[in-house]
Amino acid sequence: MLVAVIVLCILVFILIVYIAFIQKQLRSINKQLDKRLSENTRQPLTIDLFSKTINQLAININRCLKLEEKQRLESIREQKQFKELISNISHDLRTPLTAIKGYQQLLEKETLSNTQLEKLHTAQKYTDELGDLIEHFFEYSYLITARVEPSLEKINLTNLAIDCVLSYIGIFEEKNISVHIQETPPIYVLGDKNMLTRVIENLLNNCAKHSLGDIDIKIESKSKARITFINPVNPDININVDKLFHRFYTGDSTRNKSTGLGLSIVEFLVEQMNGDVGAYLDKNKIAIFFEVPLFI
């Protein structure tokens, strides 16, 4: 009986030691995985335990890590190839488009009948729309593949919005549209100046294309800073505000001059700055807004 107890104690001791070794190795695996994540290293896992199960676990983890690294490198290579492709296509499209515009300008200097001049102006209008489409397409393609990190800093959003509006005054005057900005104290946000400028310009451009009257701009400070662009629209147009920021959504055939990419770019850039976008309809007016974090 005593011998059996002694043997049992020895077995229990061996089991405890074995479990301790396994726990030590598992802690080592966790520590190595944490190091890979925190230091962004590519070091494979190493073990020094005689357990076949733990050995196989480490082997499988290393296989997964190796496959992940291979996929990461392939993704980087594909992104680089895609950027080069976008750049080449952009050049190939811009070159003939520039030539077309040049010949149109030469034709405009010729003696043309009213009918010919009207057709030329129609061709110029569609040429400009094609140019805008190309620019939006390549800007959006670049943004979603380049993964540009925002350079966050303290920005006076009120002043930036006013400066952008002033740069668009000429465009609005041509369309007999007035812009009313609600007076507000300076609101400071944590954002990227270039991204914010692009967001505001895209929304102003959207208003210039689709507004049927004067534009109201509200700049507010709530839990976040918010800028809202409000303009009248045709009440007969069926606009789905839930899809307004989707790529290529144009809402209605009456908006066929737009690609829908401008608002998709707005959403993408705002999200890069930890902000939000939204829209709502109020009778015959549409309000489109974006929010970015306040500078605290």
Backbone as CSV, one residue per row, in Angstrom:
resi,resn,N_x,N_y,N_z,CA_x,CA_y,CA_z,C_x,C_y,C_z
1,MET,0.819,-1.199,0.000,0.000,0.000,0.000,0.858,1.256,0.000
2,LEU,1.908,1.196,0.844,2.805,2.336,0.931,3.504,2.577,-0.399
3,VAL,3.896,1.469,-1.025,4.580,1.590,-2.327,3.665,2.247,-3.354
4,ALA,2.408,1.860,-3.324,1.452,2.427,-4.276,1.293,3.923,-4.060
5,VAL,1.274,4.330,-2.773,1.129,5.766,-2.454,2.350,6.527,-2.941
6,ILE,3.522,5.935,-2.719,4.761,6.594,-3.154,4.791,6.741,-4.672
7,VAL,4.418,5.666,-5.368,4.389,5.712,-6.838,3.412,6.770,-7.331
8,LEU,2.253,6.819,-6.644,1.239,7.811,-7.022,1.760,9.231,-6.804
9,CYS,2.444,9.446,-5.689,3.003,10.776,-5.416,4.038,11.159,-6.468
10,ILE,4.865,10.168,-6.839,5.880,10.442,-7.864,5.216,10.815,-9.189
11,LEU,4.152,10.072,-9.535,3.443,10.349,-10.788,2.799,11.734,-10.758
12,VAL,2.206,12.073,-9.615,1.586,13.403,-9.469,2.647,14.489,-9.596
13,PHE,3.823,14.254,-8.966,4.914,15.243,-9.043,5.379,15.426,-10.493
14,ILE,5.541,14.284,-11.179,5.962,14.355,-12.580,4.932,15.106,-13.421
15,LEU,3.643,14.825,-13.149,2.565,15.486,-13.896,2.571,16.993,-13.644
16,ILE,2.781,17.377,-12.366,2.836,18.800,-12.027,3.994,19.480,-12.758
17,VAL,5.163,18.814,-12.750,6.332,19.375,-13.444,6.058,19.498,-14.941
18,TYR,5.417,18.470,-15.504,5.110,18.480,-16.940,4.146,19.622,-17.285
19,ILE,3.118,19.769,-16.436,2.161,20.861,-16.667,2.864,22.220,-16.559
20,ALA,3.782,22.324,-15.589,4.523,23.581,-15.427,5.357,23.879,-16.670
21,PHE,5.984,22.836,-17.239,6.755,23.018,-18.470,5.849,23.479,-19.619
22,ILE,4.679,22.854,-19.712,3.748,23.223,-20.787,3.298,24.679,-20.622
23,GLN,2.960,25.058,-19.382,2.540,26.434,-19.132,3.662,27.422,-19.445
24,LYS,4.884,27.039,-19.110,6.028,27.911,-19.407,6.183,28.103,-20.906
25,GLN,6.019,26.997,-21.660,6.178,27.107,-23.110,5.035,27.906,-23.739
26,LEU,3.816,27.708,-23.221,2.682,28.481,-23.732,2.868,29.965,-23.458
27,ARG,3.402,30.291,-22.259,3.706,31.701,-21.966,4.764,32.233,-22.924
28,SER,5.726,31.376,-23.256,6.766,31.785,-24.202,6.179,32.057,-25.583
29,ILE,5.240,31.186,-26.015,4.588,31.390,-27.313,3.795,32.694,-27.305
30,ASN,3.052,32.937,-26.233,2.283,34.180,-26.127,3.192,35.402,-26.140
31,LYS,4.312,35.299,-25.433,5.259,36.410,-25.386,5.848,36.687,-26.766
32,GLN,6.177,35.625,-27.501,6.727,35.801,-28.852,5.688,36.415,-29.796
33,LEU,4.424,35.984,-29.659,3.357,36.554,-30.494,3.131,38.028,-30.164
34,ASP,3.159,38.361,-28.867,3.024,39.760,-28.456,4.160,40.605,-29.021
35,LYS,5.358,40.050,-29.020,6.514,40.777,-29.544,6.371,41.024,-31.041
36,ARG,5.859,40.020,-31.753,5.639,40.187,-33.192,4.649,41.319,-33.460
37,LEU,3.602,41.384,-32.647,2.574,42.414,-32.845,3.075,43.796,-32.462
38,SER,3.745,43.899,-31.309,4.175,45.209,-30.806,5.372,45.764,-31.559
39,GLU,6.308,44.900,-31.957,7.528,45.350,-32.631,7.497,45.121,-34.137
40,ASN,6.375,44.549,-34.622,6.220,44.291,-36.058,7.387,43.490,-36.618
41,THR,7.771,42.442,-35.886,8.879,41.588,-36.333,8.330,40.423,-37.149
42,ARG,9.214,39.721,-37.805,8.827,38.560,-38.617,9.509,37.284,-38.106
43,GLN,9.930,37.300,-36.855,10.643,36.171,-36.274,9.691,34.993,-36.057
44,PRO,10.047,33.780,-36.524,9.185,32.614,-36.291,9.220,32.193,-34.824
45,LEU,8.218,31.449,-34.416,8.152,30.979,-33.038,9.170,29.865,-32.805
46,THR,9.763,29.864,-31.616,10.700,28.793,-31.242,10.199,28.141,-29.959
47,ILE,10.396,26.822,-29.837,9.988,26.095,-28.639,11.090,25.122,-28.262
48,ASP,11.101,24.725,-26.979,12.099,23.748,-26.509,11.423,22.689,-25.639
49,LEU,10.218,22.315,-26.016,9.474,21.335,-25.241,9.374,20.022,-26.006
50,PHE,9.307,18.923,-25.278,9.284,17.619,-25.933,7.874,17.147,-26.261
51,SER,6.865,17.967,-25.980,5.492,17.579,-26.266,5.224,17.664,-27.776
52,LYS,4.797,16.573,-28.382,4.494,16.555,-29.808,3.335,17.489,-30.142
53,THR,2.358,17.561,-29.227,1.184,18.407,-29.467,1.588,19.880,-29.517
54,ILE,2.410,20.300,-28.554,2.859,21.705,-28.524,3.759,21.993,-29.718
55,ASN,4.608,21.012,-30.036,5.483,21.178,-31.206,4.660,21.379,-32.474
56,GLN,3.642,20.566,-32.639,2.805,20.672,-33.824,2.040,22.003,-33.845
57,LEU,1.614,22.442,-32.664,0.934,23.738,-32.558,1.855,24.864,-33.027
58,ALA,3.093,24.849,-32.564,4.049,25.886,-32.963,4.333,25.817,-34.462
59,ILE,4.449,24.603,-34.989,4.686,24.439,-36.431,3.535,25.023,-37.244
60,ASN,2.300,24.746,-36.831,1.128,25.256,-37.549,1.017,26.778,-37.446
61,ILE,1.345,27.295,-36.247,1.326,28.758,-36.090,2.349,29.398,-37.022
62,ASN,3.549,28.809,-37.077,4.591,29.348,-37.960,4.177,29.269,-39.427
63,ARG,3.484,28.200,-39.795,2.994,28.085,-41.170,1.982,29.180,-41.489
64,CYS,1.094,29.448,-40.511,0.104,30.523,-40.701,0.786,31.885,-40.805
65,LEU,1.798,32.099,-39.945,2.509,33.376,-39.967,3.270,33.558,-41.278
66,LYS,3.851,32.464,-41.761,4.581,32.530,-43.022,3.641,32.824,-44.184
67,LEU,2.467,32.176,-44.171,1.471,32.416,-45.212,0.956,33.858,-45.147
68,GLU,0.745,34.351,-43.943,0.297,35.744,-43.768,1.333,36.723,-44.319
69,GLU,2.597,36.459,-44.033,3.668,37.330,-44.535,3.732,37.296,-46.060
70,LYS,3.562,36.111,-46.626,3.562,35.984,-48.079,2.418,36.775,-48.698
71,GLN,1.237,36.689,-48.088,0.081,37.428,-48.586,0.283,38.935,-48.433
72,ARG,0.931,39.338,-47.351,1.201,40.768,-47.137,2.123,41.322,-48.216
73,LEU,3.177,40.570,-48.530,4.116,41.006,-49.565,3.445,41.035,-50.936
74,GLU,2.590,40.041,-51.190,1.859,40.027,-52.460,0.913,41.216,-52.560
75,SER,0.284,41.554,-51.436,-0.624,42.698,-51.417,0.124,43.992,-51.696
76,ILE,1.312,44.144,-51.089,2.126,45.334,-51.326,2.526,45.424,-52.791
77,ARG,2.930,44.290,-53.348,3.332,44.270,-54.754,2.151,44.604,-55.673
78,GLU,0.980,44.044,-55.356,-0.205,44.326,-56.174,-0.616,45.784,-56.074
79,GLN,-0.516,46.374,-54.877,-0.853,47.786,-54.703,0.090,48.665,-55.518
80,LYS,1.376,48.304,-55.505,2.348,49.068,-56.278,2.048,48.976,-57.767
81,GLN,1.729,47.768,-58.236,1.399,47.584,-59.647,0.127,48.343,-60.016
82,PHE,-0.853,48.346,-59.085,-2.105,49.043,-59.359,-1.876,50.551,-59.452
83,LYS,-1.051,51.089,-58.553,-0.748,52.524,-58.593,-0.057,52.891,-59.901
84,GLU,0.869,52.043,-60.340,1.550,52.302,-61.603,0.563,52.238,-62.763
85,LEU,-0.372,51.273,-62.686,-1.385,51.154,-63.731,-2.277,52.393,-63.767
86,ILE,-2.709,52.858,-62.595,-3.546,54.054,-62.515,-2.803,55.254,-63.088
87,SER,-1.535,55.377,-62.735,-0.727,56.498,-63.235,-0.607,56.455,-64.757
88,ASN,-0.375,55.268,-65.293,-0.226,55.134,-66.747,-1.541,55.433,-67.469
89,ILE,-2.646,54.888,-66.925,-3.950,55.138,-67.549,-4.291,56.614,-67.471
90,SER,-3.974,57.219,-66.337,-4.244,58.645,-66.166,-3.525,59.470,-67.230
91,HIS,-2.268,59.151,-67.446,-1.493,59.867,-68.475,-2.067,59.613,-69.860
92,ASP,-2.430,58.360,-70.123,-2.948,57.998,-71.444,-4.281,58.687,-71.735
93,LEU,-5.091,58.925,-70.709,-6.380,59.586,-70.911,-6.247,61.108,-70.956
94,ARG,-5.385,61.649,-70.119,-5.248,63.106,-70.063,-4.634,63.666,-71.337
95,THR,-3.712,62.916,-71.932,-3.023,63.433,-73.126,-3.989,63.691,-74.272
96,PRO,-4.808,62.716,-74.701,-5.759,63.014,-75.787,-6.831,64.016,-75.371
97,LEU,-7.209,64.015,-74.084,-8.220,64.967,-73.623,-7.687,66.399,-73.738
98,THR,-6.425,66.590,-73.390,-5.812,67.919,-73.539,-5.780,68.340,-75.002
99,ALA,-5.485,67.391,-75.886,-5.468,67.691,-77.322,-6.859,68.079,-77.816
100,ILE,-7.879,67.362,-77.328,-9.257,67.670,-77.722,-9.631,69.086,-77.302
101,LYS,-9.287,69.439,-76.076,-9.595,70.787,-75.589,-8.851,71.842,-76.409
102,GLY,-7.625,71.531,-76.784,-6.842,72.468,-77.591,-7.483,72.727,-78.948
103,TYR,-7.902,71.666,-79.604,-8.558,71.823,-80.916,-9.907,72.542,-80.774
104,GLN,-10.601,72.317,-79.668,-11.862,73.022,-79.447,-11.618,74.522,-79.287
105,GLN,-10.564,74.874,-78.602,-10.232,76.291,-78.438,-9.855,76.922,-79.773
106,LEU,-9.148,76.160,-80.614,-8.808,76.670,-81.942,-10.070,76.869,-82.786
107,LEU,-10.992,75.912,-82.702,-12.249,76.037,-83.452,-13.051,77.251,-83.001
108,GLU,-12.988,77.560,-81.704,-13.755,78.682,-81.166,-13.287,80.007,-81.752
109,LYS,-12.037,80.052,-82.197,-11.495,81.283,-82.781,-11.855,81.428,-84.261
110,GLU,-12.369,80.340,-84.841,-12.772,80.388,-86.246,-14.139,81.083,-86.394
111,THR,-14.443,81.438,-87.628,-15.749,82.031,-87.911,-16.768,80.906,-88.034
112,LEU,-17.645,80.818,-87.044,-18.622,79.742,-87.014,-20.037,80.323,-86.976
113,SER,-20.951,79.555,-87.524,-22.354,79.955,-87.440,-22.848,79.729,-86.015
114,ASN,-23.996,80.294,-85.705,-24.563,80.126,-84.369,-24.809,78.660,-84.040
115,THR,-25.263,77.919,-85.031,-25.517,76.489,-84.816,-24.218,75.744,-84.542
116,GLN,-23.193,76.055,-85.318,-21.898,75.404,-85.124,-21.300,75.774,-83.769
117,LEU,-21.458,77.050,-83.406,-20.920,77.495,-82.124,-21.646,76.816,-80.960
118,GLU,-22.940,76.638,-81.093,-23.718,75.968,-80.053,-23.274,74.513,-79.900
119,LYS,-23.040,73.841,-81.038,-22.568,72.458,-80.978,-21.178,72.368,-80.366
120,LEU,-20.326,73.367,-80.672,-18.981,73.380,-80.107,-19.039,73.549,-78.588
121,HIS,-19.891,74.448,-78.122,-20.019,74.662,-76.676,-20.568,73.411,-75.981
122,THR,-21.461,72.693,-76.657,-21.970,71.441,-76.098,-20.848,70.416,-75.982
123,ALA,-20.013,70.334,-77.024,-18.875,69.414,-76.996,-17.899,69.800,-75.890
124,GLN,-17.673,71.102,-75.700,-16.769,71.566,-74.639,-17.318,71.211,-73.259
125,LYS,-18.639,71.345,-73.104,-19.255,71.027,-71.820,-19.046,69.548,-71.467
126,TYR,-19.280,68.671,-72.441,-19.113,67.244,-72.177,-17.637,66.869,-72.024
127,THR,-16.773,67.596,-72.689,-15.332,67.369,-72.518,-14.908,67.718,-71.093
128,ASP,-15.427,68.834,-70.579,-15.116,69.220,-69.200,-15.660,68.189,-68.212
129,GLU,-16.855,67.681,-68.481,-17.436,66.665,-67.597,-16.610,65.389,-67.618
130,LEU,-16.104,65.035,-68.789,-15.233,63.862,-68.892,-13.948,64.086,-68.099
131,GLY,-13.409,65.301,-68.170,-12.206,65.620,-67.402,-12.449,65.493,-65.908
132,ASP,-13.623,65.986,-65.443,-13.953,65.863,-64.021,-14.094,64.402,-63.619
133,LEU,-14.725,63.618,-64.488,-14.892,62.192,-64.200,-13.535,61.503,-64.054
134,ILE,-12.618,61.813,-64.964,-11.274,61.205,-64.913,-10.558,61.589,-63.624
135,GLU,-10.626,62.882,-63.270,-9.947,63.347,-62.063,-10.517,62.679,-60.818
136,HIS,-11.852,62.596,-60.717,-12.475,61.968,-59.560,-12.131,60.483,-59.483
137,PHE,-12.158,59.824,-60.632,-11.875,58.393,-60.651,-10.465,58.100,-60.169
138,PHE,-9.499,58.848,-60.662,-8.121,58.574,-60.283,-7.825,59.034,-58.862
139,GLU,-8.473,60.097,-58.418,-8.289,60.523,-57.034,-8.835,59.456,-56.087
140,TYR,-10.026,58.953,-56.387,-10.628,57.936,-55.526,-9.802,56.652,-55.547
141,SER,-9.357,56.245,-56.725,-8.547,55.031,-56.838,-7.254,55.165,-56.048
142,TYR,-6.642,56.343,-56.109,-5.392,56.561,-55.379,-5.625,56.519,-53.872
143,LEU,-6.700,57.182,-53.428,-6.957,57.271,-51.998,-7.187,55.903,-51.365
144,ILE,-7.952,55.043,-52.038,-8.297,53.750,-51.434,-7.155,52.748,-51.517
145,THR,-6.147,53.025,-52.348,-5.024,52.087,-52.455,-3.763,52.608,-51.779
146,ALA,-3.605,53.926,-51.706,-2.365,54.497,-51.161,-2.324,54.430,-49.638
147,ARG,-3.505,54.367,-49.006,-3.579,54.341,-47.545,-2.807,55.516,-46.948
148,VAL,-3.122,56.704,-47.400,-2.454,57.913,-46.927,-2.867,58.186,-45.484
149,GLU,-1.886,58.341,-44.621,-2.167,58.617,-43.222,-2.370,60.114,-43.031
150,PRO,-3.439,60.509,-42.325,-3.669,61.941,-42.100,-2.626,62.542,-41.176
151,SER,-2.266,63.784,-41.446,-1.357,64.531,-40.579,-2.206,65.423,-39.684
152,LEU,-2.548,64.908,-38.504,-3.492,65.590,-37.629,-2.834,66.751,-36.895
153,GLU,-3.535,67.890,-36.883,-3.049,69.077,-36.204,-4.238,69.957,-35.815
154,LYS,-3.974,70.991,-35.029,-5.020,71.927,-34.621,-5.348,72.845,-35.798
155,ILE,-6.629,72.888,-36.172,-7.055,73.670,-37.335,-8.288,74.492,-36.971
156,ASN,-8.269,75.757,-37.391,-9.443,76.621,-37.236,-10.411,76.287,-38.361
157,LEU,-11.389,75.444,-38.056,-12.308,74.958,-39.085,-13.166,76.091,-39.641
158,THR,-13.523,77.048,-38.816,-14.345,78.180,-39.267,-13.622,78.974,-40.351
159,ASN,-12.375,79.338,-40.097,-11.602,80.103,-41.075,-11.355,79.301,-42.347
160,LEU,-11.084,78.013,-42.183,-10.817,77.170,-43.356,-12.051,77.093,-44.243
161,ALA,-13.220,76.939,-43.638,-14.463,76.861,-44.412,-14.725,78.168,-45.156
162,ILE,-14.504,79.289,-44.485,-14.723,80.594,-45.124,-13.766,80.786,-46.295
163,ASP,-12.518,80.417,-46.119,-11.531,80.540,-47.208,-11.953,79.705,-48.420
164,CYS,-12.444,78.486,-48.170,-12.881,77.622,-49.275,-14.091,78.226,-49.996
165,VAL,-15.022,78.788,-49.226,-16.208,79.405,-49.829,-15.799,80.590,-50.703
166,LEU,-14.882,81.395,-50.211,-14.425,82.558,-50.982,-13.793,82.134,-52.306
167,SER,-13.106,80.998,-52.304,-12.476,80.527,-53.544,-13.511,80.041,-54.559
168,TYR,-14.749,79.788,-54.104,-15.812,79.312,-54.992,-16.820,80.406,-55.355
169,ILE,-16.605,81.617,-54.862,-17.568,82.694,-55.100,-17.813,82.915,-56.583
170,GLY,-16.743,82.899,-57.378,-16.883,83.116,-58.819,-17.794,82.081,-59.467
171,ILE,-17.654,80.825,-59.059,-18.486,79.749,-59.618,-19.945,79.959,-59.238
172,PHE,-20.200,80.338,-57.989,-21.583,80.548,-57.548,-22.204,81.781,-58.208
173,GLU,-21.403,82.822,-58.414,-21.923,84.028,-59.062,-22.356,83.740,-60.495
174,GLU,-21.596,82.881,-61.177,-21.976,82.516,-62.548,-23.339,81.828,-62.583
175,LYS,-23.678,81.132,-61.517,-24.950,80.411,-61.451,-26.023,81.204,-60.690
176,ASN,-25.698,82.478,-60.346,-26.622,83.334,-59.597,-27.048,82.699,-58.271
177,ILE,-26.088,82.099,-57.599,-26.343,81.452,-56.305,-25.627,82.236,-55.207
178,SER,-26.336,82.522,-54.147,-25.739,83.188,-52.993,-25.441,82.152,-51.906
179,VAL,-24.374,82.405,-51.155,-23.985,81.504,-50.073,-24.093,82.253,-48.751
180,HIS,-24.822,81.669,-47.815,-25.007,82.279,-46.496,-24.342,81.389,-45.445
181,ILE,-23.375,81.952,-44.743,-22.678,81.208,-43.687,-23.137,81.723,-42.342
182,GLN,-23.628,80.827,-41.529,-24.073,81.199,-40.190,-22.864,81.602,-39.343
183,GLU,-22.930,82.820,-38.787,-21.806,83.325,-38.000,-21.595,82.456,-36.761
184,THR,-20.345,82.173,-36.481,-20.017,81.323,-35.342,-18.629,81.669,-34.841
185,PRO,-18.364,81.511,-33.541,-17.002,81.722,-33.033,-16.062,80.694,-33.654
186,PRO,-14.766,80.963,-33.626,-13.813,79.988,-34.170,-13.954,78.618,-33.516
187,ILE,-14.018,77.596,-34.344,-14.103,76.215,-33.863,-12.831,75.489,-34.297
188,TYR,-12.130,74.941,-33.326,-10.858,74.275,-33.608,-11.050,72.753,-33.594
189,VAL,-10.478,72.115,-34.583,-10.619,70.668,-34.703,-9.247,70.020,-34.825
190,LEU,-9.230,68.715,-34.604,-8.021,67.920,-34.817,-8.189,67.206,-36.155
191,GLY,-7.525,67.732,-37.180,-7.708,67.163,-38.512,-6.520,67.407,-39.406
192,ASP,-6.633,66.925,-40.622,-5.615,67.117,-41.658,-6.089,68.263,-42.553
193,LYS,-5.295,69.309,-42.667,-5.728,70.511,-43.390,-6.027,70.215,-44.852
194,ASN,-5.161,69.460,-45.505,-5.381,69.145,-46.926,-6.643,68.318,-47.125
195,MET,-6.850,67.342,-46.229,-8.045,66.505,-46.342,-9.312,67.323,-46.092
196,LEU,-9.282,68.168,-45.066,-10.449,68.995,-44.760,-10.766,69.947,-45.910
197,THR,-9.726,70.519,-46.493,-9.930,71.421,-47.634,-10.590,70.683,-48.787
198,ARG,-10.112,69.473,-49.052,-10.681,68.675,-50.145,-12.135,68.315,-49.856
199,VAL,-12.434,67.980,-48.611,-13.810,67.630,-48.221,-14.738,68.818,-48.450
200,ILE,-14.351,69.983,-47.956,-15.196,71.177,-48.098,-15.360,71.556,-49.561
201,GLU,-14.279,71.491,-50.329,-14.362,71.830,-51.753,-15.279,70.865,-52.500
202,ASN,-15.205,69.588,-52.178,-16.087,68.610,-52.835,-17.558,68.889,-52.530
203,LEU,-17.842,69.265,-51.287,-19.221,69.558,-50.919,-19.701,70.866,-51.544
204,LEU,-18.816,71.846,-51.654,-19.172,73.089,-52.354,-19.414,72.814,-53.835
205,ASN,-18.588,71.982,-54.410,-18.753,71.614,-55.816,-20.060,70.869,-56.036
206,ASN,-20.418,70.010,-55.076,-21.692,69.291,-55.156,-22.862,70.272,-55.123
207,CYS,-22.771,71.280,-54.255,-23.822,72.310,-54.188,-23.904,73.094,-55.493
208,ALA,-22.726,73.445,-56.036,-22.708,74.233,-57.269,-23.356,73.477,-58.426
209,LYS,-23.216,72.159,-58.436,-23.764,71.351,-59.537,-25.264,71.130,-59.407
210,HIS,-25.744,70.963,-58.177,-27.101,70.456,-58.003,-28.070,71.416,-57.318
211,SER,-27.573,72.529,-56.767,-28.468,73.424,-56.048,-29.380,74.184,-56.999
212,LEU,-30.641,74.312,-56.603,-31.612,75.083,-57.384,-31.802,76.483,-56.808
213,GLY,-30.975,76.850,-55.858,-31.094,78.173,-55.253,-29.956,78.441,-54.293
214,ASP,-30.168,79.399,-53.397,-29.127,79.812,-52.464,-28.748,78.679,-51.511
215,ILE,-27.521,78.772,-51.004,-26.943,77.721,-50.161,-26.720,78.250,-48.751
216,ASP,-27.109,77.463,-47.767,-26.853,77.794,-46.357,-25.783,76.849,-45.815
217,ILE,-24.821,77.427,-45.087,-23.755,76.628,-44.483,-23.753,76.900,-42.984
218,LYS,-23.872,75.836,-42.201,-23.855,75.946,-40.745,-22.588,75.297,-40.199
219,ILE,-21.915,76.002,-39.312,-20.729,75.467,-38.650,-21.040,75.417,-37.165
220,GLU,-21.063,74.223,-36.592,-21.501,74.045,-35.210,-20.480,73.242,-34.412
221,SER,-20.537,73.437,-33.106,-19.693,72.686,-32.183,-20.585,71.905,-31.236
222,LYS,-20.625,70.593,-31.416,-21.392,69.724,-30.535,-20.413,68.762,-29.868
223,SER,-20.729,67.475,-29.864,-19.752,66.513,-29.368,-18.549,66.473,-30.307
224,LYS,-18.838,66.813,-31.589,-17.800,67.005,-32.594,-18.095,68.313,-33.335
225,ALA,-17.154,68.755,-34.140,-17.408,69.911,-34.994,-18.179,69.436,-36.219
226,ARG,-19.212,70.185,-36.594,-20.044,69.787,-37.726,-20.217,70.954,-38.691
227,ILE,-20.069,70.655,-39.986,-20.401,71.615,-41.035,-21.511,71.009,-41.880
228,THR,-22.589,71.763,-42.072,-23.741,71.299,-42.832,-23.953,72.203,-44.046
229,PHE,-24.109,71.595,-45.202,-24.364,72.306,-46.454,-25.817,72.035,-46.850
230,ILE,-26.614,73.092,-46.926,-28.042,72.950,-47.210,-28.379,73.676,-48.508
231,ASN,-29.003,72.973,-49.434,-29.398,73.612,-50.691,-30.712,73.038,-51.195
232,PRO,-31.511,73.847,-51.893,-32.789,73.369,-52.429,-32.579,72.433,-53.607
233,VAL,-33.456,71.442,-53.710,-33.403,70.490,-54.822,-34.802,70.328,-55.395
234,ASN,-34.876,69.718,-56.546,-36.160,69.460,-57.184,-36.945,68.462,-56.336
235,PRO,-38.125,68.820,-55.866,-38.892,67.894,-55.011,-39.333,66.627,-55.728
236,ASP,-39.283,66.644,-57.046,-39.689,65.458,-57.807,-38.575,64.413,-57.887
237,ILE,-37.364,64.804,-57.508,-36.236,63.870,-57.558,-36.280,62.937,-56.356
238,ASN,-36.134,61.656,-56.607,-36.133,60.652,-55.536,-34.694,60.408,-55.085
239,ILE,-34.306,61.037,-53.986,-32.942,60.912,-53.473,-32.944,59.999,-52.253
240,ASN,-32.144,58.967,-52.310,-31.990,58.048,-51.179,-30.768,58.490,-50.369
241,VAL,-31.005,59.188,-49.255,-29.891,59.742,-48.483,-29.019,58.645,-47.883
242,ASP,-29.571,57.441,-47.710,-28.783,56.334,-47.159,-27.724,55.850,-48.142
243,LYS,-27.937,56.115,-49.441,-26.989,55.676,-50.457,-26.200,56.836,-51.064
244,LEU,-26.388,58.024,-50.510,-25.819,59.217,-51.128,-24.301,59.172,-51.224
245,PHE,-23.659,58.512,-50.258,-22.193,58.471,-50.236,-21.645,57.201,-50.879
246,HIS,-22.525,56.374,-51.455,-22.056,55.162,-52.122,-21.394,55.524,-53.450
247,ARG,-20.422,54.721,-53.825,-19.740,54.950,-55.098,-20.718,54.858,-56.266
248,PHE,-20.639,55.842,-57.144,-21.396,55.890,-58.400,-22.894,56.071,-58.199
249,TYR,-23.336,56.288,-56.950,-24.755,56.568,-56.772,-25.055,57.983,-57.247
250,THR,-26.043,58.132,-58.125,-26.413,59.446,-58.645,-27.867,59.781,-58.362
251,GLY,-28.569,58.896,-57.683,-29.899,59.217,-57.213,-30.977,59.250,-58.262
252,ASP,-30.710,59.908,-59.389,-31.750,60.101,-60.389,-31.083,60.446,-61.703
253,SER,-31.778,60.163,-62.768,-31.209,60.470,-64.087,-30.963,61.948,-64.265
254,THR,-31.636,62.785,-63.469,-31.413,64.219,-63.583,-30.048,64.613,-63.038
255,ARG,-29.393,63.664,-62.353,-28.049,63.959,-61.837,-26.994,63.260,-62.673
256,ASN,-27.277,63.070,-63.936,-26.354,62.298,-64.766,-25.059,63.035,-65.049
257,LYS,-24.947,64.285,-64.630,-23.681,64.990,-64.798,-22.684,64.602,-63.709
258,SER,-23.148,63.897,-62.717,-22.308,63.544,-61.579,-22.000,62.060,-61.582
259,THR,-20.822,61.721,-61.082,-20.434,60.314,-60.981,-20.757,59.730,-59.620
260,GLY,-21.005,60.598,-58.627,-21.216,60.121,-57.269,-19.915,59.887,-56.527
261,LEU,-18.778,60.009,-57.208,-17.491,59.753,-56.561,-17.088,60.882,-55.635
262,GLY,-17.552,62.103,-55.911,-17.175,63.242,-55.073,-17.568,63.039,-53.627
263,LEU,-18.787,62.554,-53.385,-19.242,62.330,-52.016,-18.598,61.083,-51.412
264,SER,-18.260,60.111,-52.233,-17.531,58.936,-51.728,-16.150,59.349,-51.234
265,ILE,-15.520,60.273,-51.939,-14.215,60.795,-51.516,-14.364,61.536,-50.194
266,VAL,-15.453,62.300,-50.064,-15.730,63.018,-48.814,-15.817,62.034,-47.648
267,GLU,-16.604,60.979,-47.822,-16.771,59.996,-46.758,-15.445,59.345,-46.397
268,PHE,-14.671,58.979,-47.403,-13.394,58.303,-47.151,-12.443,59.203,-46.362
269,LEU,-12.317,60.463,-46.788,-11.381,61.375,-46.125,-11.817,61.689,-44.705
270,VAL,-13.111,61.893,-44.496,-13.617,62.194,-43.155,-13.377,61.017,-42.221
271,GLU,-13.612,59.801,-42.705,-13.384,58.622,-41.872,-11.910,58.468,-41.514
272,GLN,-11.010,58.903,-42.414,-9.585,58.861,-42.111,-9.239,59.762,-40.933
273,MET,-10.053,60.795,-40.694,-9.820,61.719,-39.574,-10.717,61.398,-38.382
274,ASN,-11.219,60.153,-38.342,-12.074,59.691,-37.241,-13.370,60.486,-37.152
275,GLY,-13.901,60.870,-38.302,-15.144,61.627,-38.339,-16.287,60.833,-38.944
276,ASP,-17.406,61.509,-39.149,-18.604,60.879,-39.700,-19.228,61.802,-40.750
277,VAL,-20.018,61.209,-41.633,-20.766,61.974,-42.623,-22.235,61.575,-42.536
278,GLY,-23.096,62.410,-43.095,-24.511,62.092,-43.084,-25.288,63.060,-43.954
279,ALA,-26.553,62.768,-44.144,-27.417,63.624,-44.955,-28.862,63.397,-44.557
280,TYR,-29.681,64.402,-44.799,-31.113,64.269,-44.553,-31.870,65.236,-45.452
281,LEU,-33.133,64.919,-45.670,-34.005,65.751,-46.495,-34.968,66.514,-45.604
282,ASP,-35.196,67.779,-45.946,-36.157,68.603,-45.233,-37.001,69.338,-46.268
283,LYS,-38.166,68.753,-46.561,-39.056,69.288,-47.602,-38.320,69.296,-48.938
284,ASN,-38.101,70.476,-49.514,-37.446,70.548,-50.827,-35.970,70.910,-50.699
285,LYS,-35.390,70.623,-49.534,-33.970,70.922,-49.321,-33.240,69.663,-48.871
286,ILE,-31.979,69.568,-49.274,-31.133,68.470,-48.817,-29.991,69.045,-47.995
287,ALA,-29.684,68.395,-46.906,-28.589,68.814,-46.035,-27.548,67.701,-45.982
288,ILE,-26.315,68.048,-46.307,-25.205,67.095,-46.249,-24.191,67.634,-45.250
289,PHE,-23.771,66.805,-44.316,-22.863,67.298,-43.276,-21.728,66.309,-43.028
290,PHE,-20.687,66.840,-42.403,-19.613,65.969,-41.917,-19.190,66.460,-40.548
291,GLU,-18.680,65.536,-39.749,-18.236,65.845,-38.395,-16.807,65.346,-38.203
292,VAL,-16.011,66.130,-37.510,-14.644,65.725,-37.168,-14.401,66.058,-35.685
293,PRO,-13.475,65.358,-35.033,-13.240,65.585,-33.600,-12.775,67.011,-33.298
294,LEU,-13.238,67.541,-32.183,-12.784,68.847,-31.713,-11.366,68.740,-31.180
295,PHE,-10.643,69.860,-31.246,-9.309,69.907,-30.652,-9.477,70.255,-29.180
296,ILE,-9.071,69.358,-28.334,-9.237,69.572,-26.882,-7.863,69.796,-26.231
